[in-house]
Structure formats: structure tokens, C-alpha cells
């Protein structure tokens, strides 16, 4: 499995306030980005997997909404997470 407890813990340590901070927008955006990258790689090999394609689109939408929320609340945190994760608008 690509998303183990250790991987999640590392993401939350790096992007959240602590290793148990899984509710902050930064940590959720980082987790969604990892999942999006994994699904994108899967879809490169399995082009006809429409169920995965749909879940990828939904996940990108969730991340976009979180990024919009963060942009509205604190523009500096938004810029930092965009730069750190190399997400383009």
C-alpha cells in the first residue's frame, strides 16, 4: 500500500503543526497531493479505469476548495504551501 501510517505521520509532521495535526489545511492539502500523484500514475498505466478517474477529479476539487479557503483566510500560508508542494494554479 502506498499510504501507510508512517507516510501519513511524516506528511503531518512536515506540513502540520505536529505529527497528530491532521486537520490543518496545509496537512490535508499535502495528503491530497500525494494521493493525486498516486492516482495520476495509476491512470497513466490504466487508461480505461473510469472509476479512478472520477475519484481523481473529485480529489482535485477537494484540494482546490481547501486551497481557496486558505487563500481567503491567510494568503501567506497559501503561498507557502503552493511553493512547497509545487502546485500550479
C-alpha positions as CSV (number, residue, x, y, z in Angstrom):
1,X,0.0,0.0,0.0
2,X,1.3,3.4,-0.9
3,X,-0.2,5.3,2.0
4,X,0.9,3.7,5.3
5,X,0.6,5.1,8.7
6,X,4.3,6.1,8.7
7,X,3.9,8.1,5.4
8,X,0.9,9.9,6.8
9,X,2.7,10.7,10.0
10,X,5.6,12.1,8.0
11,X,3.3,14.3,6.0
12,X,1.6,15.6,9.1
13,X,4.9,16.3,10.8
14,X,6.3,18.2,7.8
15,X,3.2,20.2,6.9
16,X,1.2,20.3,10.1
17,X,1.9,21.8,13.5
18,X,2.7,18.3,14.9
19,X,2.5,14.7,13.9
20,X,-1.0,14.4,15.1
21,X,-2.3,17.6,13.4
22,X,-4.3,16.1,10.5
23,X,-6.9,18.8,10.4
24,X,-5.0,21.8,9.3
25,X,-5.5,22.8,5.7
26,X,-1.8,22.5,4.9
27,X,-1.6,18.9,6.1
28,X,-4.8,18.0,4.2
29,X,-3.6,19.6,1.0
30,X,-0.3,17.8,1.3
31,X,-2.1,14.4,1.8
32,X,-4.4,15.1,-1.1
33,X,-1.4,16.0,-3.3
34,X,0.2,12.7,-2.5
35,X,-3.0,10.8,-3.3
36,X,-3.4,12.8,-6.6
37,X,0.1,11.9,-7.7
38,X,-0.5,8.2,-6.9
39,X,-3.8,8.2,-8.9
40,X,-2.2,10.0,-11.8
41,X,0.5,7.4,-12.0
42,X,-2.2,4.7,-11.9
43,X,-4.2,6.3,-14.7
44,X,-1.1,6.5,-16.9
45,X,-1.0,2.7,-16.9
46,X,-4.7,2.0,-16.8
47,X,-6.3,4.5,-19.2
48,X,-9.8,3.0,-19.1
49,X,-10.2,3.0,-15.3
50,X,-13.0,5.5,-15.2
51,X,-13.9,4.9,-11.5
52,X,-10.4,6.0,-10.6
53,X,-10.6,8.9,-13.0
54,X,-13.8,10.1,-11.3
55,X,-12.2,9.8,-7.8
56,X,-9.2,11.8,-9.1
57,X,-11.4,14.6,-10.3
58,X,-13.3,14.7,-7.0
59,X,-10.0,14.8,-5.1
60,X,-8.6,17.6,-7.2
61,X,-11.8,19.5,-6.5
62,X,-11.4,19.0,-2.7
63,X,-7.9,20.2,-2.8
64,X,-8.9,23.2,-4.9
65,X,-11.6,24.1,-2.3
66,X,-9.1,23.8,0.5
67,X,-6.6,26.0,-1.3
68,X,-9.3,28.6,-2.0
69,X,-10.2,28.6,1.7
70,X,-6.6,29.0,2.7
71,X,-6.1,31.8,0.2
72,X,-9.1,33.6,1.6
73,X,-8.0,33.1,5.3
74,X,-4.2,33.7,5.1
75,X,-2.5,34.5,1.8
76,X,1.0,33.9,3.2
77,X,0.2,30.3,4.3
78,X,-1.4,29.7,0.8
79,X,1.7,31.0,-1.0
80,X,4.0,28.9,1.3
81,X,2.1,25.6,0.6
82,X,1.9,26.3,-3.1
83,X,5.6,26.8,-3.3
84,X,6.4,23.9,-1.1
85,X,4.3,21.3,-2.9
86,X,4.9,22.8,-6.4
87,X,1.2,23.1,-7.1
88,X,0.3,25.4,-10.0
89,X,-2.9,27.4,-10.1
